Amino acid sequence: MTVETFQGNYIAPGHDNTANLVNIETVCVDELYFPAIDDLGKYSEGVGQIRGDHVVQPQGGHSTSWQCSGALSLRQWEWIYFTVLGGNRSGKVTIRTQQFTPGYYVIANAVLTIGDPPALSKILRYYRPFTWVFTNLEILEEDLMYGIIYAKDASTAQTAIKTTPVLLTGFAADGVYSGTTPAHGSDNITVSYSRTYKIVFRAELGSLTASTIYKFNIRVAAAESVYQCQFTSNATPDVETVSMEGILALTADQAVTIYVETNNSDAGAALTMLNGSLSVMSLSTS
């Protein structure tokens, strides 16, 4: 059975337990799934202290909280108490939680405190509201940033490709993403965070102009990168497959694109991206 989830909040008992992280919304206790939680805007880097130059600087441990969107049953509270915390109201856990930006998660060690039952707000068999309180967060890793645009069984031709490089068009859909903005309508992917990224381009191209050199280049913010590839179409053109990849250090808000040029300086050449994709994936957290 596939369980629909609304958030990407995961938890596991103990520190450094990334292998056993589970989405809290997929946990079922007495035929009742845990409610989605609100964690956005709850992350704190510590208590603000005023420095000598009057700048406020966070001090102390990081913390966050998960506010249940619905009621938490007594049995669900017991599941946290026994399964996650080993029979304690507070203990070490590993979590995946949003930090400051929607959809941007970090994985961290933390101390979870679920409170003393008499002090909690309870209505019959449910605690409502209920808040998971996490303190002493230590970030283990930041989620991979990734994004993809693609074309599948496409038929949109691009014409008049000459010796001056032009944007490769024909991407027809946006795929999965995190920390990036895929935009097939603009044929680019914009990264939201400064990272080192692996960029991969692959395509099957048809409706080619005969005996023509096609050259492709990865560009960042419209500037040519060191990565490119090329092929020469046959006198009777077949479908050609082209691919390349490269690793580049990108800064926030830079757009990744593919440019194409040919050796046809007259009417220009044509192509149709039948199937293809452009993807980016971060390799580092800084």
N, C-alpha and C positions, 0 to 999 in steps of 0.2 A: 504493500500500500504506500502510495506517495503522499506525503504530508505537505500541504501548502504552507510556506513560511513567508513572513513579511519582513523580517529583519535577519541580519547575519550575526546574531549574538550567540557565542559558543562558550562552554564552560567545561572544565575537567578538574577532578580532585588533585591537589598537590601542585607544587611548582614544577616548571619545565616539562609539563605533560601535554605538549602540543599534539602528540600522536593520538590522544584519546579525547580531543575536543569534540563536543556534540552540540548541535544547535538546540537551544533550550526549547524552542517551539516544537521540536520533534519528540520530546519526552512526554510519554503518556503515563499517568498515574491514576488508577481506578477509572479508566476510560475517559479521562479528562486531560487534554493537552495543556501544557503551560501557555499562558497568554503571552502575546508579543509584548515587548517592553520598549520604553522610551529612554534612550541613553544619549541622544544628541543634545549637545550643549551642557552636559553634566560633567565633562572632564575638566579637572582642575590640576594645575601644575604646582599648587601649594599656596600658602598664605602670603599675601603681598606684604613686603617689607620695604620701607622707604630708605633708599641709600642716601649717602651724603650729598649726591648731586640731585636729590629729590625725584629720582626715577624709581618707580615701584618695581621691585624684582621678586618673583615668587621664591619662597623658601619652604623647605620641608618636602614631604613625600607627595607624590601624585595620587589623586583619588578620582573616583567616578561613582555613579549610581545608576541602577536600572529601575525605572518606575513601571510597575506592571500596568498594562492597559486595561486589565480586568481584575477580577478577584482571584486570589490565590487560596486554594483549598487547604484545609488542615493536613491532608495527606500529602499534598505537594510540598508544604512546608517541611513535613517529616522526611520526604525524599531528599530535600536539600540537607537537612540536619544529619541524616544517617549516611546517604550515598555520597554526597559531595564533601561534607565536613566531618565524616567519621564519628558522629555522635557528639558534636560540639556546636555551639552557636556562632563560633568564629573559627576560621582556619585558612590555611593556604590553598589557593586555587590558581589555575591558569585560565585566562579568559581571552575572548576576542570581542572587542568593543569599538564603537565609533569614538573618534577623538574630537576633532573640531569641525570637520567638513562632512556633509551628507555623503554616505557611501564610502568614506575613507576609514578603514579599520586598522587597529593595531592588535597584536597578540602580546599579552603581558602576564607576568606573575603578579599576584595580588593577594591581599587578605580580605576574605569575605566575612561580613558580619550580618546575621539575619535577625538579630534582636531577641529579647526575652518575651515569650508569648504573652504574659500578663500586661506587658507594656504596649503590645500591638493593638491596632484597631481591628476588632473582630465582630462580624455579624453572623450569627449562627455558626455554620461550618466553614466560613471563609474569612480570610484577612483581606480587608480592603480599606484604604489603599495599602499596598505592600511595596516596599523598596528594598532592593538588594544594595547593600553598601559595600563598596570596594575601596580599600586604602592600601598605602604602601605599594603602589603600582611600579613595576619595573618592566619597561618595554623590552620584549625579546626580539620582535621583528615587526616591521611594518608590512602591511599587505602588499603584494605585487600590484603594480600599476599596469594596466593592459587595456587594449582596445583593438578593434578590427572593423574594417569595412570590406565589403565583398560584392561580387557579382556571380550569379548562378544562372546558367542557361539564358544568358543575355543576348541581345541582338542590336544594341545601339552602336551605330558606326561613328567613328571619329575621323574626320577628313582634314585635308589641307595641312598635313604635318610636314613641315619643311625643315630647313637646316637650323632654324632658330628654335630652341627647346620650348615646348608648350606643356601645360598641365595635362597629364593623362586623365581622361575622364572615363566614365562608363561604370563606375562602382554604383551598385543599385540598392544596397541595404547596409544598415549598421548592425554589427554583432554585439557580443557581450563586451562589457567595459567596466573598469574601476579606476578612478583617478585620472581618466582621460575623457575626451569628448570626441567620439567618432562622428563624422559628418559626411555621409556618402554624397549628399547633395552638393557639397563643396569639394569632394574627393580628397579629404584630408582627415587627419587625426591630430587633435590638439592635446598636449600633455598638460596636466594641472600641477605637477610637482617636478622640481629639479632632480633629475636622476640620470643614471647611465642606463640606456635602453638598447635592447636588441630589436632591430627593424627587419621585417621579412616581407618580401614582395614576390608573388607568384601569379602567373596568368597564362591562360590558353587564348591565343589570338588568331582570329580568322579574318576573311575578307581583306587580305593583305595586297598591297601593290607589288607587282612582280619585280624581282631582281633589285630589291631595295634594302639598304642597311638601316635597321632600326636600332636606336641606342636609347637606353633608359638610365635614369639617374635618381637616386634618393636625394630629396631636397628638404632642408629644414628652414622654415621661415623664408621660403623661396630662394634660399642660397644653396648652391650646388655643393654636395658632399663628395667624399672621395670614393663612394661606392657607385658603380655603374656596371651595366652589362649590355650586350648587343647580339644581334643575329642578322643574317642576310636571307631574305625570302627567296624562294625558288623562282625560276622562270614561269613555272606553273605553280603558284603558291599553294602550300598545304597549311594546315593549322600548325602554328608554332607555339612551343612552350618556352616561357622565359621565367627566370627566377634569380633572385639575389638577396643577400642579407648583409647586415653590417651592425656594428656597435658604435653608438654615438652618445656623448654627454649632452643632454638637452636641459634647457631651463624652462621654468614654468611658463605656460601660455605659448610655447612654440608649436607650430603646426608642421606635421610631417606629410610630404606629398611625393608623388612620382612624376617626373617630367620625361617627355619623349621627344626625340628629334630624328630626322632621317637625312639621307644624302640627296634627297629630291628637292632641288631648289626652284623647280618650275611650278607645276600645278600642286605639288605636294603629294604625299602618300596618304593611305587610309589604313585603318585597322578596326576590328571589332573585338572587344573583350568578351569572350564567350563565358569564361569562368575565371575568377581571379580573386585575390585578396591582398590587402595591405594591413599588416598588424604591427603593433609595438608592445613590448613587455619590458618592464624594469628589471634590472639586474642588481641594483644596489638600493640602499635606503638613504643615500646622501650623494 
